[in-house]
């Protein structure tokens, strides 16, 4: 197994540890979850770059890399829906999950036609912004709840109820745009007569 695939596999293996530390109320659990999520996000940036630079692109990597990204992001957003500290709601999670299923379906149709669907600019922007938003939310959770920083209630409420949800909604909007771009580009593969 080559290095990019090992990095992708590492990202998958980090997901249960991320979940464990979000929920396990040990000291600095949000900080630990943040470090794990950030490490997983860094592997996402590195694996594709190394694979292309060293000509190590494999079918295993093409399959697992986008799957690992989707599971990591959906796991984090699902956690945010459940956390009382973040007022996010389930709608962004549902929209983002639906887009991921749609794009995966399009990729399967394209593969069946011998077409490889590469990540486009909107997809990359969506992934990067979403991961940065999740990291920002985890930093905020760590500052407020791991370090009990005594932040004023007004600021805390603004962050919990406005800033973090707005970041997630921007990620959701980018998700819808990138999904629309994929759908438009590969609509010809969807044939209702077949």
Secondary structure as GFF3:
##gff-version 3
##sequence-region A 1 194
A	DSSP	alpha_helix	3	23	.	.	.	ID=ss1
A	DSSP	alpha_helix	29	53	.	.	.	ID=ss2
A	DSSP	alpha_helix	59	82	.	.	.	ID=ss3
A	DSSP	alpha_helix	91	112	.	.	.	ID=ss4
A	DSSP	alpha_helix	121	141	.	.	.	ID=ss5
A	DSSP	pi_helix	142	146	.	.	.	ID=ss6
A	DSSP	alpha_helix	153	158	.	.	.	ID=ss7
A	DSSP	pi_helix	159	163	.	.	.	ID=ss8
A	DSSP	alpha_helix	164	186	.	.	.	ID=ss9
A	DSSP	three_ten_helix	187	189	.	.	.	ID=ss10
###
